[in-house]
Amino acid sequence: MKVILEARDVSYHYPGDREAIRGISFHVKKGEKVALVGPNGAGKSTLLQMFNGMIRPGKGTILFDNEPIRYDASSLRQLRKRVGYVMQNADRQIIAPTVYQDVAFGPANLGYDEKAIHEAVALALRQVGMAGFERRPPHHLSGGEKKKVAIAGVLAMDPDILVFDEPTSGLDPSGSEDLMELLEELNHEGKTIFISTHDVELAYPWADRVILLLDGEILEENVPAVAFGDPELVRKAHLSVPILLELSQELGRRGFAQPEQKPRSVLDMIHILENLLQHKTCCHPSPGTISVFNVDEGDLSSVSVWMQARPGICIGAMGTRAKMCAAKENLTLAFTYGVIDKCILRALRGQDSLILTTNAMAARVGARVEAYCKESGTTICVIPLMSDSDTGSRE
């Protein structure tokens, strides 16, 4: 993959304070999900603010798209169109009296005409599930809604890379799940995502790559299982080993063989335990099915008869638009995060599920189920529901 962002021997020193960033070098490839993980005071926010020119390194170079960042006003304006930065505190980023005006601020500054501004705002608000909030004053919104408005303000400029400083800060568990699902959806739509966090349970299953940071220096840069795999190194970073990885390590220490691919979800851990207990063939009934309906290609109301014939079916939704369509149809969602793995777990118990998805996420369902079945030797049917005729034929 092409390198889109790179730091070369970057350092930064705040006046009258210690060195915040010390000779850091790393790169980010286009389409990656990267988590910068470290305790408070590690230098995460300082480093992130270098990515779009808010802070200029005292030493070293930041490159975007293989070109060193230039710090004149015109160059920074273009850079900030392509590198979208979302602050930890949304109240510091939202400045306008209405949602529409705030989201329109970036496109207006870039010289968009009125029609282009309106189209950019409408698309960005739809992407984050805030369509219809255009006239709302931001101070009337919840913390999660403010965060989405801040993201929409960045998305309206159609950046190549999205940078989030502590994206789930101040959100409750449900709001955090919704936000991480949104980041997953944006990544599948082609955005490179870079986040900072001290939450190892958030970073471990989500990131393609993890950078551990302490006192302005990189301790480790690798895939999550390796970056978090050394308990001594993790403790040195004032963090903890993710619970699933810790459980896998403890089983290994007790003499139970562990797969090379470490567990990153409850589903992965269940599979490991089933293999250890050797009860796979006698513990479970025939697997259930996973049906998939793409809300971008059909009207959800067309599957109402199909769902009525299956009153006990569990429904999950992947993507903002899918969740909005479910709310419009008054459907109760059992799963809104980690949907595919949770539906696989249900299938292994002989229970059927329905996943509502969007164009950006639809292919991921089949790919994930196929990968699991290939690894485990199980057969789980994925059934696409495409139209009235399809749903009717499967009564």
N, C-alpha and C positions, 0 to 999 in steps of 0.2 A: 504493500500500500504506500501511497505517496505521503511524505512527511509534510504536514501542514503548519506545525508550530515547533520551534526549537529554541532551547536555551543553551548558550555556550559560555561556560565559565562565568556565570552571572553572580555578582555580589551587590549588596546594598547596605548602606550604613545610615541610620537616622541620626540627625545632628544631636550631639551630646549623649548618644546611647550606644549600646553595643551593636556589633554587626548583625543585622537581621537575616541576611541571606549571604551564604559563604561559598562562593565558587561552585555554583550548581550548574550541571549540564544534563540535559535530557531532551527527548523529542516526542512529539505526538503525531500519530499517523491519521490520515483522513478516515473518518468513519469510526474511530476508536471511542471507547468509553473509558476514561482515565480518572482514577480517584487519587487525590493528594491527601494523605492521611497523616495526622499528627495531633499532638495535644495542643491546648491553647498556648499561644506564645511561640509556636514552632516556626512561624514565618509564612504560614499558608496564605493569609490575605495579602501580605506584601508581595509575594511571588505572583499571585493571580492578577494583581493590579498592574503588573508589568506587561501582561499579555496584550492589552489594548492601549498601552502607552500612558496610563494614568500615573505610573511611576517609571522613571528612567533609571536603568541600572547605573550604579556608580562605577562598575567594572563589568566587562563582558558584553555580550550581544544577545538580543532576542530577535529571532527571525520568524517572519510569517510568510508562508508560501515560498520558502527558500530565499527571501529577500530581507536584509536587515531592516528593522523598524526605523523609520525616519520620524522626527519629532516636530516638524513644522506643522502649522495648523491644517493645511490642505491634506497632508499625508495622514495625519491623525484622524481627520474626518473620514477618509476612505477606510482606514484600518478599523475604526469603530463600527463601520457598516458591516464589515466582514467578521469581526470578533465581538460577539455580543456578551456583555458582562452583566450578571444579575447579582445585586448586592445581598448580603445576609439579611439586612433589615429593609423590607420593601418600602417602609415609610420614608426612608432616605432617598429612594429612587423615584417615587411617585410625586410629581410636583404640580400637576395641573388640577383644576377644579372639577373636571369630569373624567370618566374613564376614556371616553373617545379622545378628548384633547390630549390626555397623557400618552396614549398609544400612538397618536398622530405626531407627537413631538419630533421623534427621530426622522420619519419620512419627510416632514416639513423642512427640517434643517438640512436634509440632503437635496432639497430643491424639487421634490416631487410636485406635480400639478395636483389640483384639487381632486380630480377623478382618481388619480393613482393613489393619493393619500387615503381616500375613502375605501378603495379596494384593498389596500395593504392593511388597514385597520380592521376591516370586516374579516379578512382571512385570518389575521393573527388572533382575534378574539374567538373565532370559531375553532381554531386549533387548540386553544386552552380551555374551551368550554365556557366562555364568558360572553357569547353572543346574546344580545338583549340587555347588556349592562352599560351600553354606551353613555347614557345620560346620568348614570349613578355617580354621586360624589364618592371619591375613594375612601373618605373617612367613615362612610356608612358600610364598608365592606368588612368581612371577616379577615383574619390573618391569612388564611389559605387563598381567599379571593384576591387579596392585595398582591400576594406572591404571583398569582396567575396574571394579574394585570401588568406587573413588572416584567414578567416573561414575555407577554404579548407586546409590550413596548419594544423589546429587543427583537422579537420575531418579525415585527412589521418592517424591519430593515433587511430581512432575509439574510442573516449572517451565515457564514460557513461553519463557524465553531461557536458553541455556547459555553460560557464559563460561569459556574455557579459557586459562590462563596457560602458554604454551609446551607445547602438548599432546603433542608427540612427544619432549620432553626425556628423555634416558636410555633411549630405545627403539632397538632395532636397526632396519634398514630394513624388515624384514618386519613387525615390530610397529608401526612407523610407518604402513605401508600399511594394516594392519588397523584402526588407530585412525582414520585419515582416512576409510576406508570406513564405519566406524561413524558418524562425524559426518555423512557424506553421507546415510546411512540415516535418522538422527534428523531431519535437515533435511527430508527428504521425508515424514517423519511429522508435520511441522508445527512443529518447533522452530526458533527463531531461534538462530543460532550466531555467537558472537563470539570470536575467538581472538587471542592475541598471539604473535608469532614473529619471529625474525630470519632465518628460512629463506625466501628469495625463491622457491626452486624449489617449495616447498610451497604458498606463498600464491598464486603467479601462476595456476596452473590451477584452484585450488579456489575462491577467493573471488569473490563477486559485486562486492565493492567493497573497496578497499585504502586504509588511512590510513597514510601515512608519518610517523613520529614521530622527532624528534631534539631532544635537550636540552629535553624537555618541551613542544615546540611542534610543530604540524602543518605539515609541509612540503608535502604534497599529499594530496588526498582525491578518489579517482576510481575508475573501472573499472580492473582490473589493467593492461591494455595502455597506458593513459594514465599511471597512477601510476608504473609502472616504465619508461615510454617515453622519459624524458629522462635520458640517461646522466650528465649533469653533476649533476642533482638526486639521482640514485641514489647517485652517488659521494659527494656531500655528506652523505648519510645513512649513509655507511660501509657500504653494501650493494653488490651487484652486479646487473647487468641479468640477468634470467632467460635461460637459454641459448637457448631457442627464439625469444624476442623479439630477442636479440642477433643470432642468425643471420638473422632476417628483416631486421633493420636493415642488416646487412652486405650482404645481397643487394641491398637497395635502394640502398645506397651504390655498388654496382658496376654500377648501371644496370638491374637487373632489376625490372620492375614488381611491386609487392606489393599484395595485396588490402587493402581498408580494414579488414576483420576480421582482426586479427593472430592468428597461430597460438598455441594454448594447449595443444596436445598433439602427439605425434609424428604422429598421423593428419593433423592440420591441415597440418603441415609437409610431409609426403609429398605431400599434394594440391597444395600450392603448387609443389613441385619438379616434379611430373608435368606441371603446366600449363606451367611454364617450359621443360621439355625437349620438350614437345609429343609425348610418346610414349604418351599414354593409350590410344589406340585400337589400338596394335600391341604393347604390352608385356604385356598381361594376358590370361589366358583368361577365359571366362565366369565371372562372380562366383559365389562359393559362397553358401551359405545360412546364416542364423543362426536356430537353433531356440531356443525359450524355454520353460522349465518353471517354473511357480510352485509352490514347495514348500508354500505356505500353502493351496493348493487341490487338492493331490493327493499321493499317496504316491510318493516318488522311486523306490522299488523297482519301480513299475509300468512304468518306461521302461527297465528293464535289458535286455530283449530288443532294444529299439530301439537301444540303445548297443552291444550285442554285434554287431549287424549293421554297425556303423560303427567298427571297432577303432581307426582313426586319428584319430577326432574329438577336437578340443580342447574342454575343458570349463572354463568360468569360473563364478564364483559371486559374486553381488551381495547383500550383506546378511548379518548375523550368522547368522540362522536357516538361510539357504541353505548357508552354509559348514558349519554344524553337521550338517545333513542329509547333505551330501556326505561328511563325515568318518564319519558313521554307516554309510554305504553303502560305505566304503573307496574312494571315488572320488579319483583324483589330479587336482587342479585346476591347470590351466596358468596361469590368470589369477585374481587375487583383488583387483586394483585397476586402475582404468582399463579395466574389462572390456569395455565396449561398443566403445570405439575399437579395442582390440586385436582384437576379433572382426571388426570392419569391415575392418581391415588384412588379416586372414586371408581374408575373403571376396573382397577385391580380388586376392588371389593364387589365387583359384579353390578355396579350402579352406573346408570346413564347420565350424561351431562350435555348441556347445550352451551356453546361459547358464542357470544356476539362479538364480532370483530369488525375491523375496517380494512380498507385496501392495503394500508401499510403493514398491517399485522397478520393478515389472513394466511400468507404462506408459512409464517413461523409456526403455526399450529401443527400442520402436517409434518414439517421438518423436525420439530421437537419430539413428536410422538414416534415418528419413524426412527429417530436416533435412539430413543429409549427402547423401543421394541427390538432393534438390532442388537443393542447391548445386553438386554435381559432375556432375549429369546421368547418374549411374550408377544401376542398378537392383539392389538387394540385397533378397532375399526374407527376411522375418521370419516364422517358422513357429511358432505357439503349440502346445505339446504339453500337452493338457489332461487326457487320460484314457487308459486302456488301449486304447479303440477308436481314439483319435486316433493313438497311437503305432503301433498295429498296422496302420492303414490307410496308413502312410507307409513301410512296409518296402521 
